[in-house]
Amino acid sequence: MARPTIAQDSKLFIAALRKLGSSAGNGALRDALGWSETRYWKVHASLFEAEKIAKGRGRGGSVALV
């Protein structure tokens, strides 16, 4: 089975974030996706650089749709 691309993972990330209400804690979102930390943070960084998400505050940090 081929590994998902960043584009595919980005779509899953955004969909999961929308399902959680357009903003969520990083831990909760990663758990909802069932991803490793490495995979989560790679996609998170890509979406942040593309200005699709914004970083927020919180104990483990949070993320919100732009």
N, C-alpha and C positions, 0 to 999 in steps of 0.2 A: 504494500500500500504506500503510495507516494505521500510525502509530507505536505501538509497544507502550505500554501504560499502566504506571505505577509498580507497580501490583498484579501485572501480568503479569511485569514484570521482576523483581519481588521473588521470585516463585515460581521463576523461572529461577536467580536468585542463590542461593537456599536449596538448590535441587536440585543445583547445581554444587558448592556447599560440602559438601553431604552426600556427593557422589561423591568428593570429595577427602579425606574422612575427618572431617568436622565442624569442622575448623580448617585454615586455610591462610593463606599469605602473600597480601597484597593483589595483588601482581604476578602470582603464579601463578593466582589466581582470575580476575583480569581477563583474563589470556591465555586461560584455559580458556573463558571466556564469549565472547571475541572482541569485547569492547566497547571503546569509546573511554573515556578517563579521565573525561570529563565524565559520561557515562552511568553508569559504574561508581560514581563518588563520589556521585552523586545518589541512587542506589538504596541504597548503603551508608549514607548519612546517614539516609534514611527508615527503614531497618531498625534502625539504632542507636537512633534516637529512639523507635521502637516497642518497644525492648528485646527484639528478636528475635535480635540478634547482639551480641557484645562485642568490643571492640578489644583487640588483644594487642600484644606487642613484636616486635621484629625489625628488620632493616635497612630494609625498606619497610613495616613494620607488618604485622600479621596480623589475622585475624578468626576468631571461633569462634561456633558456635551457643550460644544461652543455654539 
